[in-house]
Amino acid sequence: MIEEDAERLRIEFLLPWYAAGTLSRSESDRVEKALAGDIELARRYALVLEELAETINLNEALGEPSASVAAKLFAAI
């Protein structure tokens, strides 16, 4: 049971990267298999997807930096 809990926790830690599509094929397969067999893990994945969508929306709402900010950045570089 302890090893099963540890594996579930490892899968749960991978959920944000799975949602972003940045895992390797083997890691993605592990997550997909776990999601198919664990309702609570699937619920947590839904929360990760919601958070990802909110983060994207927030960042898009910020807009682009002004030209003066870009000029200052490039000058500093």
N, C-alpha and C positions, 0 to 999 in steps of 0.2 A: 504493500500500500504506500509506503514512504517513497519508493522509487517511482511509482505511478504519479504521486503528487508532485514530485520533483520534475518529472517530464512535462506534466501539465503546466507547471510554472514556467519552465523553459519555453514552451509553446506560447504561453501568454505574453512573455517578454518579446517574442518575435512578431506579435500582431501588428504593431505600428509599421514595421518594415514590410510585412506582407501586404498591408493596405497600400503602401506606397509603391509596391512592385519592385522592391530592391533586393529581395532574397534570391539565393541560388535556387535552381530547379529542385534540388533535393530537399532544401529547407522548405520551399513552397509546398512540396508534396507532403512533408511531415505535418505542416500546418493544416492543409486541406483535409488530410485524413483525420486529424484531431478535431477539426471543426465539424466534420460529418458525424462524429460519434459523441459529441459533448455539447449539450444544449446550453449550458452555462458559459462555456467558452465561446460559443457562437453569439450569445448575448453580449459578451464583452467585446467581441469583434465588431458588433454593430455599434457599440459605443465608441470604439476606436475610429470607425468610419465617420461617425458624426463629428468627432473632434477634428479629424482631418479636414472635413468639409468646412467646418467653422473657421479653422486656421487659414485655409485657402481664401475663403470669403473675406476675412479680416484683412489679410495681406493685399488682396486685390482692391479693397476699399481704400487702402492707404494711398494708392495712386503712385505716380512716378515722382522722384525727387525733382526739385526745380533745377534749372540749368546752372544757377550759381552754385548749388550744392555739388553738382557733378564737376564743375570747373575747379572748385576747392579741393575735391577729392583727387582729381587728376594732378593738380598742382602739388599736392602733398606727396603723391606717389613719385 
